[in-house]
Each structure stands twice: as structure tokens, then as C-alpha cells.
Amino acid sequence: MVKLCIFVGTTLGGFAFGYLGDAAGLSFFWSFVLSGVGSVIGVYAGWKIGHRFK
């Protein structure tokens, strides 16, 4: 369950932050960097949520 939550958190976090960077008019590079930050945040959030349901 923890791995699934981490996977979903990474996917959603990366997509959301990358989309926000693109919507804000940032270049591809900065949108990509922001997507990586969102993925890291998604891993942490997924890990916390996964351990809550464990």
C-alpha cells in the first residue's frame, strides 16, 4: 500500500507542479525542475499517507 501511495503521489505531484510551471509561463527547463520538486513532495506525501493506512 505504501508503494502505491508513493507512486500516485509522485505522478500527481510531478504533473501538477509541471503544469503550474507551464501555466505560469516558465520555460521548459524551469517547468521540468518544478516538476521534480513536485515529485519529491509527492513521494513524501504518499509515504505519509501510505503509513497512515498501513
N, C-alpha and C positions, 0 to 999 in steps of 0.2 A: 504494500500500500504506500509506503514511503517513497519508493522509486517512481511509482505512478504519479504521485503528487509533485515530486521534483520535476518529472518530465513535463507535466502540464504547466507547472509554474514557469519553467524555463521557456517553453514555447510561447505561452501567453505574454510573459514579461518581455521577451525579446521582440515579439511582434508589436506589442503596444508601444514600447518605448521607441522602436524604429519608426513606427507610423507617426508618432508625435513629433519626432525629429524631422521627418519628411513634411508633415503638415506645417511645421514652424518655418519651413523654407531653408533648412540646413542643407549643406552639401551632402553628397553620398557618404563621404568619409565620416562626417560627424554623426549622421544618422546611424551608420554602422557601429560607431563607438557607443552611441547611446543605446543601441540595441544590445550590445554586450553588457552594458550596465544593467539594463532591464532583465537580461538573462540571469545575471548574478543575483539580483534582487528576487527573481522568480525562484531560483534554487533555494534561497534562504526561506522564503515564504512557503514553498512547497515542503521543505524539510520540517518546518514548524507545524504546518497543518497535518502532515503525514504522521508525525509523532503524537499529535493530539488524538488521532483516530486509532492509533496502534493499540 
